[in-house]
Amino acid sequence: MTHYERVLASVRSRMNETDDPEEREFIRQNSICWEVAHNLMLIYAASGSLDLVRATSDEWLALVN
């Protein structure tokens, strides 16, 4: 689980380096964060942490206009 969280923290850090929303979204969509977030959500769900599932989904899997 720690490795998944590290990947997401790394992508989040890269996203925070720019103020351009389009570039931030490009970084999010073109990294492995969707796969990592999905796997992490499965772990959270199996442990009963539905709040963490929702938070992870909202941050990493939500579609952005």
CHARMM internal coordinates of N, CA and C (Angstrom, degrees):
IC EDIT
DIST 1 N 1 CA 1.4416
DIST 1 CA 1 C 1.5274
ANGL 1 N 1 CA 1 C 110.58
DIST 1 C 2 N 1.3057
ANGL 1 CA 1 C 2 N 117.08
DIHE 1 N 1 CA 1 C 2 N -36.13
DIST 2 N 2 CA 1.4582
ANGL 1 C 2 N 2 CA 121.11
DIHE 1 CA 1 C 2 N 2 CA -179.69
DIST 2 CA 2 C 1.5263
ANGL 2 N 2 CA 2 C 111.47
DIHE 1 C 2 N 2 CA 2 C -61.00
DIST 2 C 3 N 1.3160
ANGL 2 CA 2 C 3 N 116.90
DIHE 2 N 2 CA 2 C 3 N -39.00
DIST 3 N 3 CA 1.4651
ANGL 2 C 3 N 3 CA 120.02
DIHE 2 CA 2 C 3 N 3 CA -178.89
DIST 3 CA 3 C 1.5284
ANGL 3 N 3 CA 3 C 111.10
DIHE 2 C 3 N 3 CA 3 C -65.98
DIST 3 C 4 N 1.3267
ANGL 3 CA 3 C 4 N 116.94
DIHE 3 N 3 CA 3 C 4 N -39.93
DIST 4 N 4 CA 1.4601
ANGL 3 C 4 N 4 CA 120.03
DIHE 3 CA 3 C 4 N 4 CA 176.62
DIST 4 CA 4 C 1.5259
ANGL 4 N 4 CA 4 C 110.66
DIHE 3 C 4 N 4 CA 4 C -61.05
DIST 4 C 5 N 1.3296
ANGL 4 CA 4 C 5 N 115.94
DIHE 4 N 4 CA 4 C 5 N -45.40
DIST 5 N 5 CA 1.4635
ANGL 4 C 5 N 5 CA 120.11
DIHE 4 CA 4 C 5 N 5 CA -179.66
DIST 5 CA 5 C 1.5269
ANGL 5 N 5 CA 5 C 111.31
DIHE 4 C 5 N 5 CA 5 C -63.99
DIST 5 C 6 N 1.3272
ANGL 5 CA 5 C 6 N 117.21
DIHE 5 N 5 CA 5 C 6 N -35.15
DIST 6 N 6 CA 1.4722
ANGL 5 C 6 N 6 CA 120.76
DIHE 5 CA 5 C 6 N 6 CA 177.01
DIST 6 CA 6 C 1.5213
ANGL 6 N 6 CA 6 C 111.67
DIHE 5 C 6 N 6 CA 6 C -64.52
DIST 6 C 7 N 1.3166
ANGL 6 CA 6 C 7 N 116.80
DIHE 6 N 6 CA 6 C 7 N -41.09
DIST 7 N 7 CA 1.4693
ANGL 6 C 7 N 7 CA 120.31
DIHE 6 CA 6 C 7 N 7 CA 178.60
DIST 7 CA 7 C 1.5207
ANGL 7 N 7 CA 7 C 109.73
DIHE 6 C 7 N 7 CA 7 C -61.76
DIST 7 C 8 N 1.3218
ANGL 7 CA 7 C 8 N 117.10
DIHE 7 N 7 CA 7 C 8 N -47.61
DIST 8 N 8 CA 1.4656
ANGL 7 C 8 N 8 CA 120.32
DIHE 7 CA 7 C 8 N 8 CA -179.85
DIST 8 CA 8 C 1.5231
ANGL 8 N 8 CA 8 C 111.25
DIHE 7 C 8 N 8 CA 8 C -63.54
DIST 8 C 9 N 1.3245
ANGL 8 CA 8 C 9 N 117.70
DIHE 8 N 8 CA 8 C 9 N -38.53
DIST 9 N 9 CA 1.4696
ANGL 8 C 9 N 9 CA 120.66
DIHE 8 CA 8 C 9 N 9 CA 177.36
DIST 9 CA 9 C 1.5230
ANGL 9 N 9 CA 9 C 110.47
DIHE 8 C 9 N 9 CA 9 C -64.37
DIST 9 C 10 N 1.3203
ANGL 9 CA 9 C 10 N 117.25
DIHE 9 N 9 CA 9 C 10 N -38.02
DIST 10 N 10 CA 1.4599
ANGL 9 C 10 N 10 CA 121.07
DIHE 9 CA 9 C 10 N 10 CA 179.04
DIST 10 CA 10 C 1.5299
ANGL 10 N 10 CA 10 C 111.14
DIHE 9 C 10 N 10 CA 10 C -65.42
DIST 10 C 11 N 1.3229
ANGL 10 CA 10 C 11 N 116.60
DIHE 10 N 10 CA 10 C 11 N -44.70
DIST 11 N 11 CA 1.4692
ANGL 10 C 11 N 11 CA 120.32
DIHE 10 CA 10 C 11 N 11 CA 179.05
DIST 11 CA 11 C 1.5283
ANGL 11 N 11 CA 11 C 109.60
DIHE 10 C 11 N 11 CA 11 C -65.88
DIST 11 C 12 N 1.3325
ANGL 11 CA 11 C 12 N 116.90
DIHE 11 N 11 CA 11 C 12 N -42.21
DIST 12 N 12 CA 1.4612
ANGL 11 C 12 N 12 CA 120.84
DIHE 11 CA 11 C 12 N 12 CA 178.19
DIST 12 CA 12 C 1.5288
ANGL 12 N 12 CA 12 C 110.64
DIHE 11 C 12 N 12 CA 12 C -59.43
DIST 12 C 13 N 1.3152
ANGL 12 CA 12 C 13 N 116.88
DIHE 12 N 12 CA 12 C 13 N -40.51
DIST 13 N 13 CA 1.4644
ANGL 12 C 13 N 13 CA 121.76
DIHE 12 CA 12 C 13 N 13 CA 178.62
DIST 13 CA 13 C 1.5253
ANGL 13 N 13 CA 13 C 111.00
DIHE 12 C 13 N 13 CA 13 C -62.70
DIST 13 C 14 N 1.3404
ANGL 13 CA 13 C 14 N 116.72
DIHE 13 N 13 CA 13 C 14 N -44.00
DIST 14 N 14 CA 1.4724
ANGL 13 C 14 N 14 CA 120.43
DIHE 13 CA 13 C 14 N 14 CA 177.63
DIST 14 CA 14 C 1.5174
ANGL 14 N 14 CA 14 C 110.97
DIHE 13 C 14 N 14 CA 14 C -63.43
DIST 14 C 15 N 1.3252
ANGL 14 CA 14 C 15 N 116.95
DIHE 14 N 14 CA 14 C 15 N -38.50
DIST 15 N 15 CA 1.4587
ANGL 14 C 15 N 15 CA 120.79
DIHE 14 CA 14 C 15 N 15 CA 179.45
DIST 15 CA 15 C 1.5325
ANGL 15 N 15 CA 15 C 111.18
DIHE 14 C 15 N 15 CA 15 C -66.58
DIST 15 C 16 N 1.3239
ANGL 15 CA 15 C 16 N 116.65
DIHE 15 N 15 CA 15 C 16 N -35.04
DIST 16 N 16 CA 1.4620
ANGL 15 C 16 N 16 CA 120.85
DIHE 15 CA 15 C 16 N 16 CA -178.55
DIST 16 CA 16 C 1.5242
ANGL 16 N 16 CA 16 C 113.13
DIHE 15 C 16 N 16 CA 16 C -73.95
DIST 16 C 17 N 1.3117
ANGL 16 CA 16 C 17 N 117.57
DIHE 16 N 16 CA 16 C 17 N -10.09
DIST 17 N 17 CA 1.4585
ANGL 16 C 17 N 17 CA 121.16
DIHE 16 CA 16 C 17 N 17 CA -179.84
DIST 17 CA 17 C 1.5245
ANGL 17 N 17 CA 17 C 112.80
DIHE 16 C 17 N 17 CA 17 C -77.39
DIST 17 C 18 N 1.3308
ANGL 17 CA 17 C 18 N 117.38
DIHE 17 N 17 CA 17 C 18 N -10.59
DIST 18 N 18 CA 1.4642
ANGL 17 C 18 N 18 CA 120.59
DIHE 17 CA 17 C 18 N 18 CA -178.45
DIST 18 CA 18 C 1.5257
ANGL 18 N 18 CA 18 C 110.09
DIHE 17 C 18 N 18 CA 18 C -126.59
DIST 18 C 19 N 1.3174
ANGL 18 CA 18 C 19 N 115.28
DIHE 18 N 18 CA 18 C 19 N 150.28
DIST 19 N 19 CA 1.4581
ANGL 18 C 19 N 19 CA 120.92
DIHE 18 CA 18 C 19 N 19 CA 176.49
DIST 19 CA 19 C 1.5265
ANGL 19 N 19 CA 19 C 112.02
DIHE 18 C 19 N 19 CA 19 C -97.26
DIST 19 C 20 N 1.3258
ANGL 19 CA 19 C 20 N 116.91
DIHE 19 N 19 CA 19 C 20 N -8.20
DIST 20 N 20 CA 1.4594
ANGL 19 C 20 N 20 CA 122.05
DIHE 19 CA 19 C 20 N 20 CA -177.88
DIST 20 CA 20 C 1.5365
ANGL 20 N 20 CA 20 C 110.03
DIHE 19 C 20 N 20 CA 20 C -79.52
DIST 20 C 21 N 1.3396
ANGL 20 CA 20 C 21 N 117.59
DIHE 20 N 20 CA 20 C 21 N 114.48
DIST 21 N 21 CA 1.4702
ANGL 20 C 21 N 21 CA 120.26
DIHE 20 CA 20 C 21 N 21 CA -178.70
DIST 21 CA 21 C 1.5269
ANGL 21 N 21 CA 21 C 113.40
DIHE 20 C 21 N 21 CA 21 C -59.66
DIST 21 C 22 N 1.3160
ANGL 21 CA 21 C 22 N 117.36
DIHE 21 N 21 CA 21 C 22 N -35.05
DIST 22 N 22 CA 1.4665
ANGL 21 C 22 N 22 CA 119.93
DIHE 21 CA 21 C 22 N 22 CA 179.40
DIST 22 CA 22 C 1.5248
ANGL 22 N 22 CA 22 C 111.08
DIHE 21 C 22 N 22 CA 22 C -67.37
DIST 22 C 23 N 1.3111
ANGL 22 CA 22 C 23 N 116.47
DIHE 22 N 22 CA 22 C 23 N -40.13
DIST 23 N 23 CA 1.4656
ANGL 22 C 23 N 23 CA 119.82
DIHE 22 CA 22 C 23 N 23 CA 178.33
DIST 23 CA 23 C 1.5207
ANGL 23 N 23 CA 23 C 110.66
DIHE 22 C 23 N 23 CA 23 C -67.78
DIST 23 C 24 N 1.3371
ANGL 23 CA 23 C 24 N 116.71
DIHE 23 N 23 CA 23 C 24 N -39.22
DIST 24 N 24 CA 1.4665
ANGL 23 C 24 N 24 CA 120.15
DIHE 23 CA 23 C 24 N 24 CA 176.89
DIST 24 CA 24 C 1.5316
ANGL 24 N 24 CA 24 C 110.64
DIHE 23 C 24 N 24 CA 24 C -59.49
DIST 24 C 25 N 1.3248
ANGL 24 CA 24 C 25 N 115.78
DIHE 24 N 24 CA 24 C 25 N -45.14
DIST 25 N 25 CA 1.4549
ANGL 24 C 25 N 25 CA 120.17
DIHE 24 CA 24 C 25 N 25 CA -179.96
DIST 25 CA 25 C 1.5274
ANGL 25 N 25 CA 25 C 110.80
DIHE 24 C 25 N 25 CA 25 C -66.88
DIST 25 C 26 N 1.3291
ANGL 25 CA 25 C 26 N 117.52
DIHE 25 N 25 CA 25 C 26 N -36.58
DIST 26 N 26 CA 1.4589
ANGL 25 C 26 N 26 CA 121.41
DIHE 25 CA 25 C 26 N 26 CA 176.78
DIST 26 CA 26 C 1.5312
ANGL 26 N 26 CA 26 C 110.05
DIHE 25 C 26 N 26 CA 26 C -60.67
DIST 26 C 27 N 1.3209
ANGL 26 CA 26 C 27 N 116.62
DIHE 26 N 26 CA 26 C 27 N -44.58
DIST 27 N 27 CA 1.4668
ANGL 26 C 27 N 27 CA 120.74
DIHE 26 CA 26 C 27 N 27 CA 178.93
DIST 27 CA 27 C 1.5276
ANGL 27 N 27 CA 27 C 110.17
DIHE 26 C 27 N 27 CA 27 C -61.70
DIST 27 C 28 N 1.3307
ANGL 27 CA 27 C 28 N 116.07
DIHE 27 N 27 CA 27 C 28 N -44.70
DIST 28 N 28 CA 1.4706
ANGL 27 C 28 N 28 CA 120.43
DIHE 27 CA 27 C 28 N 28 CA -178.44
DIST 28 CA 28 C 1.5235
ANGL 28 N 28 CA 28 C 111.07
DIHE 27 C 28 N 28 CA 28 C -63.58
DIST 28 C 29 N 1.3267
ANGL 28 CA 28 C 29 N 117.01
DIHE 28 N 28 CA 28 C 29 N -43.51
DIST 29 N 29 CA 1.4597
ANGL 28 C 29 N 29 CA 119.91
DIHE 28 CA 28 C 29 N 29 CA -176.40
DIST 29 CA 29 C 1.5248
ANGL 29 N 29 CA 29 C 113.64
DIHE 28 C 29 N 29 CA 29 C -75.93
DIST 29 C 30 N 1.3112
ANGL 29 CA 29 C 30 N 117.47
DIHE 29 N 29 CA 29 C 30 N -22.45
DIST 30 N 30 CA 1.4603
ANGL 29 C 30 N 30 CA 120.52
DIHE 29 CA 29 C 30 N 30 CA -175.05
DIST 30 CA 30 C 1.5238
ANGL 30 N 30 CA 30 C 112.65
DIHE 29 C 30 N 30 CA 30 C -108.82
DIST 30 C 31 N 1.2944
ANGL 30 CA 30 C 31 N 115.87
DIHE 30 N 30 CA 30 C 31 N 27.99
DIST 31 N 31 CA 1.4583
ANGL 30 C 31 N 31 CA 120.72
DIHE 30 CA 30 C 31 N 31 CA 173.88
DIST 31 CA 31 C 1.5232
ANGL 31 N 31 CA 31 C 107.73
DIHE 30 C 31 N 31 CA 31 C -122.04
DIST 31 C 32 N 1.2902
ANGL 31 CA 31 C 32 N 116.61
DIHE 31 N 31 CA 31 C 32 N -179.47
DIST 32 N 32 CA 1.4634
ANGL 31 C 32 N 32 CA 119.70
DIHE 31 CA 31 C 32 N 32 CA 179.09
DIST 32 CA 32 C 1.5230
ANGL 32 N 32 CA 32 C 111.62
DIHE 31 C 32 N 32 CA 32 C -88.95
DIST 32 C 33 N 1.3276
ANGL 32 CA 32 C 33 N 117.02
DIHE 32 N 32 CA 32 C 33 N 13.21
DIST 33 N 33 CA 1.4613
ANGL 32 C 33 N 33 CA 119.61
DIHE 32 CA 32 C 33 N 33 CA -173.98
DIST 33 CA 33 C 1.5269
ANGL 33 N 33 CA 33 C 112.33
DIHE 32 C 33 N 33 CA 33 C -63.18
DIST 33 C 34 N 1.3238
ANGL 33 CA 33 C 34 N 120.00
DIHE 33 N 33 CA 33 C 34 N -31.98
DIST 34 N 34 CA 1.4696
ANGL 33 C 34 N 34 CA 120.15
DIHE 33 CA 33 C 34 N 34 CA 179.63
DIST 34 CA 34 C 1.5291
ANGL 34 N 34 CA 34 C 110.53
DIHE 33 C 34 N 34 CA 34 C -64.40
DIST 34 C 35 N 1.3166
ANGL 34 CA 34 C 35 N 116.74
DIHE 34 N 34 CA 34 C 35 N -44.05
DIST 35 N 35 CA 1.4592
ANGL 34 C 35 N 35 CA 120.20
DIHE 34 CA 34 C 35 N 35 CA 178.79
DIST 35 CA 35 C 1.5237
ANGL 35 N 35 CA 35 C 110.97
DIHE 34 C 35 N 35 CA 35 C -66.08
DIST 35 C 36 N 1.3204
ANGL 35 CA 35 C 36 N 115.55
DIHE 35 N 35 CA 35 C 36 N -42.37
DIST 36 N 36 CA 1.4577
ANGL 35 C 36 N 36 CA 120.81
DIHE 35 CA 35 C 36 N 36 CA 179.72
DIST 36 CA 36 C 1.5266
ANGL 36 N 36 CA 36 C 110.18
DIHE 35 C 36 N 36 CA 36 C -64.25
DIST 36 C 37 N 1.3257
ANGL 36 CA 36 C 37 N 117.30
DIHE 36 N 36 CA 36 C 37 N -45.04
DIST 37 N 37 CA 1.4595
ANGL 36 C 37 N 37 CA 121.25
DIHE 36 CA 36 C 37 N 37 CA 179.88
DIST 37 CA 37 C 1.5308
ANGL 37 N 37 CA 37 C 110.60
DIHE 36 C 37 N 37 CA 37 C -62.24
DIST 37 C 38 N 1.3175
ANGL 37 CA 37 C 38 N 116.70
DIHE 37 N 37 CA 37 C 38 N -40.65
DIST 38 N 38 CA 1.4670
ANGL 37 C 38 N 38 CA 120.11
DIHE 37 CA 37 C 38 N 38 CA 178.57
DIST 38 CA 38 C 1.5230
ANGL 38 N 38 CA 38 C 110.63
DIHE 37 C 38 N 38 CA 38 C -61.25
DIST 38 C 39 N 1.3206
ANGL 38 CA 38 C 39 N 117.37
DIHE 38 N 38 CA 38 C 39 N -48.24
DIST 39 N 39 CA 1.4635
ANGL 38 C 39 N 39 CA 120.96
DIHE 38 CA 38 C 39 N 39 CA 179.66
DIST 39 CA 39 C 1.5262
ANGL 39 N 39 CA 39 C 111.17
DIHE 38 C 39 N 39 CA 39 C -62.63
DIST 39 C 40 N 1.3127
ANGL 39 CA 39 C 40 N 116.62
DIHE 39 N 39 CA 39 C 40 N -41.26
DIST 40 N 40 CA 1.4595
ANGL 39 C 40 N 40 CA 120.86
DIHE 39 CA 39 C 40 N 40 CA 179.48
DIST 40 CA 40 C 1.5290
ANGL 40 N 40 CA 40 C 110.32
DIHE 39 C 40 N 40 CA 40 C -64.87
DIST 40 C 41 N 1.3308
ANGL 40 CA 40 C 41 N 116.97
DIHE 40 N 40 CA 40 C 41 N -38.78
DIST 41 N 41 CA 1.4603
ANGL 40 C 41 N 41 CA 120.23
DIHE 40 CA 40 C 41 N 41 CA 177.51
DIST 41 CA 41 C 1.5306
ANGL 41 N 41 CA 41 C 111.30
DIHE 40 C 41 N 41 CA 41 C -63.46
DIST 41 C 42 N 1.3258
ANGL 41 CA 41 C 42 N 117.86
DIHE 41 N 41 CA 41 C 42 N -36.27
DIST 42 N 42 CA 1.4599
ANGL 41 C 42 N 42 CA 120.42
DIHE 41 CA 41 C 42 N 42 CA 177.12
DIST 42 CA 42 C 1.5256
ANGL 42 N 42 CA 42 C 110.66
DIHE 41 C 42 N 42 CA 42 C -63.84
DIST 42 C 43 N 1.3096
ANGL 42 CA 42 C 43 N 116.82
DIHE 42 N 42 CA 42 C 43 N -40.25
DIST 43 N 43 CA 1.4669
ANGL 42 C 43 N 43 CA 121.14
DIHE 42 CA 42 C 43 N 43 CA 177.72
DIST 43 CA 43 C 1.5240
ANGL 43 N 43 CA 43 C 110.02
DIHE 42 C 43 N 43 CA 43 C -64.85
DIST 43 C 44 N 1.3419
ANGL 43 CA 43 C 44 N 116.40
DIHE 43 N 43 CA 43 C 44 N -47.11
DIST 44 N 44 CA 1.4651
ANGL 43 C 44 N 44 CA 120.45
DIHE 43 CA 43 C 44 N 44 CA 179.15
DIST 44 CA 44 C 1.5308
ANGL 44 N 44 CA 44 C 110.92
DIHE 43 C 44 N 44 CA 44 C -60.19
DIST 44 C 45 N 1.3256
ANGL 44 CA 44 C 45 N 117.01
DIHE 44 N 44 CA 44 C 45 N -43.27
DIST 45 N 45 CA 1.4668
ANGL 44 C 45 N 45 CA 120.72
DIHE 44 CA 44 C 45 N 45 CA -179.02
DIST 45 CA 45 C 1.5281
ANGL 45 N 45 CA 45 C 111.24
DIHE 44 C 45 N 45 CA 45 C -64.32
DIST 45 C 46 N 1.3167
ANGL 45 CA 45 C 46 N 116.43
DIHE 45 N 45 CA 45 C 46 N -41.40
DIST 46 N 46 CA 1.4625
ANGL 45 C 46 N 46 CA 120.22
DIHE 45 CA 45 C 46 N 46 CA 179.70
DIST 46 CA 46 C 1.5256
ANGL 46 N 46 CA 46 C 111.67
DIHE 45 C 46 N 46 CA 46 C -64.17
DIST 46 C 47 N 1.3358
ANGL 46 CA 46 C 47 N 116.11
DIHE 46 N 46 CA 46 C 47 N -28.92
DIST 47 N 47 CA 1.4631
ANGL 46 C 47 N 47 CA 119.39
DIHE 46 CA 46 C 47 N 47 CA 179.44
DIST 47 CA 47 C 1.5247
ANGL 47 N 47 CA 47 C 112.26
DIHE 46 C 47 N 47 CA 47 C -90.56
DIST 47 C 48 N 1.3438
ANGL 47 CA 47 C 48 N 116.79
DIHE 47 N 47 CA 47 C 48 N -1.88
DIST 48 N 48 CA 1.4575
ANGL 47 C 48 N 48 CA 120.63
DIHE 47 CA 47 C 48 N 48 CA 177.37
DIST 48 CA 48 C 1.5183
ANGL 48 N 48 CA 48 C 114.92
DIHE 47 C 48 N 48 CA 48 C 85.64
DIST 48 C 49 N 1.3133
ANGL 48 CA 48 C 49 N 117.84
DIHE 48 N 48 CA 48 C 49 N 12.58
DIST 49 N 49 CA 1.4720
ANGL 48 C 49 N 49 CA 122.26
DIHE 48 CA 48 C 49 N 49 CA -178.44
DIST 49 CA 49 C 1.5228
ANGL 49 N 49 CA 49 C 110.32
DIHE 48 C 49 N 49 CA 49 C -91.80
DIST 49 C 50 N 1.3215
ANGL 49 CA 49 C 50 N 116.11
DIHE 49 N 49 CA 49 C 50 N 72.54
DIST 50 N 50 CA 1.4560
ANGL 49 C 50 N 50 CA 120.25
DIHE 49 CA 49 C 50 N 50 CA -174.91
DIST 50 CA 50 C 1.5224
ANGL 50 N 50 CA 50 C 112.75
DIHE 49 C 50 N 50 CA 50 C -68.35
DIST 50 C 51 N 1.3239
ANGL 50 CA 50 C 51 N 118.07
DIHE 50 N 50 CA 50 C 51 N -27.58
DIST 51 N 51 CA 1.4644
ANGL 50 C 51 N 51 CA 120.20
DIHE 50 CA 50 C 51 N 51 CA 175.63
DIST 51 CA 51 C 1.5244
ANGL 51 N 51 CA 51 C 110.94
DIHE 50 C 51 N 51 CA 51 C -64.33
DIST 51 C 52 N 1.3298
ANGL 51 CA 51 C 52 N 116.52
DIHE 51 N 51 CA 51 C 52 N -39.06
DIST 52 N 52 CA 1.4638
ANGL 51 C 52 N 52 CA 120.15
DIHE 51 CA 51 C 52 N 52 CA 177.60
DIST 52 CA 52 C 1.5294
ANGL 52 N 52 CA 52 C 110.99
DIHE 51 C 52 N 52 CA 52 C -69.41
DIST 52 C 53 N 1.3238
ANGL 52 CA 52 C 53 N 116.75
DIHE 52 N 52 CA 52 C 53 N -35.37
DIST 53 N 53 CA 1.4652
ANGL 52 C 53 N 53 CA 120.40
DIHE 52 CA 52 C 53 N 53 CA 176.12
DIST 53 CA 53 C 1.5174
ANGL 53 N 53 CA 53 C 109.17
DIHE 52 C 53 N 53 CA 53 C -60.26
DIST 53 C 54 N 1.3236
ANGL 53 CA 53 C 54 N 116.49
DIHE 53 N 53 CA 53 C 54 N -49.03
DIST 54 N 54 CA 1.4672
ANGL 53 C 54 N 54 CA 121.04
DIHE 53 CA 53 C 54 N 54 CA -178.06
DIST 54 CA 54 C 1.5286
ANGL 54 N 54 CA 54 C 111.24
DIHE 53 C 54 N 54 CA 54 C -63.59
DIST 54 C 55 N 1.3296
ANGL 54 CA 54 C 55 N 117.67
DIHE 54 N 54 CA 54 C 55 N -43.93
DIST 55 N 55 CA 1.4641
ANGL 54 C 55 N 55 CA 121.00
DIHE 54 CA 54 C 55 N 55 CA -179.22
DIST 55 CA 55 C 1.5238
ANGL 55 N 55 CA 55 C 111.26
DIHE 54 C 55 N 55 CA 55 C -63.74
DIST 55 C 56 N 1.3192
ANGL 55 CA 55 C 56 N 116.86
DIHE 55 N 55 CA 55 C 56 N -42.08
DIST 56 N 56 CA 1.4642
ANGL 55 C 56 N 56 CA 120.95
DIHE 55 CA 55 C 56 N 56 CA 179.13
DIST 56 CA 56 C 1.5214
ANGL 56 N 56 CA 56 C 110.36
DIHE 55 C 56 N 56 CA 56 C -65.61
DIST 56 C 57 N 1.3087
ANGL 56 CA 56 C 57 N 116.60
DIHE 56 N 56 CA 56 C 57 N -43.19
DIST 57 N 57 CA 1.4621
ANGL 56 C 57 N 57 CA 120.74
DIHE 56 CA 56 C 57 N 57 CA 178.94
DIST 57 CA 57 C 1.5219
ANGL 57 N 57 CA 57 C 111.30
DIHE 56 C 57 N 57 CA 57 C -62.75
DIST 57 C 58 N 1.3173
ANGL 57 CA 57 C 58 N 116.54
DIHE 57 N 57 CA 57 C 58 N -45.46
DIST 58 N 58 CA 1.4669
ANGL 57 C 58 N 58 CA 120.44
DIHE 57 CA 57 C 58 N 58 CA -179.16
DIST 58 CA 58 C 1.5218
ANGL 58 N 58 CA 58 C 112.03
DIHE 57 C 58 N 58 CA 58 C -61.64
DIST 58 C 59 N 1.3284
ANGL 58 CA 58 C 59 N 116.86
DIHE 58 N 58 CA 58 C 59 N -38.73
DIST 59 N 59 CA 1.4664
ANGL 58 C 59 N 59 CA 119.82
DIHE 58 CA 58 C 59 N 59 CA -177.30
DIST 59 CA 59 C 1.5203
ANGL 59 N 59 CA 59 C 113.27
DIHE 58 C 59 N 59 CA 59 C -79.25
DIST 59 C 60 N 1.3316
ANGL 59 CA 59 C 60 N 117.60
DIHE 59 N 59 CA 59 C 60 N -41.45
DIST 60 N 60 CA 1.4583
ANGL 59 C 60 N 60 CA 119.99
DIHE 59 CA 59 C 60 N 60 CA -168.55
DIST 60 CA 60 C 1.5220
ANGL 60 N 60 CA 60 C 115.52
DIHE 59 C 60 N 60 CA 60 C -108.96
DIST 60 C 61 N 1.3144
ANGL 60 CA 60 C 61 N 118.35
DIHE 60 N 60 CA 60 C 61 N -25.21
DIST 61 N 61 CA 1.4595
ANGL 60 C 61 N 61 CA 120.03
DIHE 60 CA 60 C 61 N 61 CA -173.71
DIST 61 CA 61 C 1.5172
ANGL 61 N 61 CA 61 C 114.01
DIHE 60 C 61 N 61 CA 61 C -109.71
DIST 61 C 62 N 1.3152
ANGL 61 CA 61 C 62 N 117.45
DIHE 61 N 61 CA 61 C 62 N -8.99
DIST 62 N 62 CA 1.4561
ANGL 61 C 62 N 62 CA 120.43
DIHE 61 CA 61 C 62 N 62 CA -179.60
DIST 62 CA 62 C 1.5271
ANGL 62 N 62 CA 62 C 110.60
DIHE 61 C 62 N 62 CA 62 C -69.01
DIST 62 C 63 N 1.3183
ANGL 62 CA 62 C 63 N 115.27
DIHE 62 N 62 CA 62 C 63 N 143.71
DIST 63 N 63 CA 1.4529
ANGL 62 C 63 N 63 CA 120.14
DIHE 62 CA 62 C 63 N 63 CA 176.50
DIST 63 CA 63 C 1.5167
ANGL 63 N 63 CA 63 C 108.87
DIHE 62 C 63 N 63 CA 63 C -79.38
DIST 63 C 64 N 1.3232
ANGL 63 CA 63 C 64 N 115.85
DIHE 63 N 63 CA 63 C 64 N 138.72
DIST 64 N 64 CA 1.4538
ANGL 63 C 64 N 64 CA 122.00
DIHE 63 CA 63 C 64 N 64 CA -179.60
DIST 64 CA 64 C 1.5167
ANGL 64 N 64 CA 64 C 108.25
DIHE 63 C 64 N 64 CA 64 C -113.58
DIST 64 C 65 N 1.3149
ANGL 64 CA 64 C 65 N 116.48
DIHE 64 N 64 CA 64 C 65 N 133.73
DIST 65 N 65 CA 1.4777
ANGL 64 C 65 N 65 CA 120.52
DIHE 64 CA 64 C 65 N 65 CA 178.30
DIST 65 CA 65 C 1.5020
ANGL 65 N 65 CA 65 C 110.79
DIHE 64 C 65 N 65 CA 65 C -77.16
END
COOR INIT
IC SEED 1 N 1 CA 1 C
IC BUILD
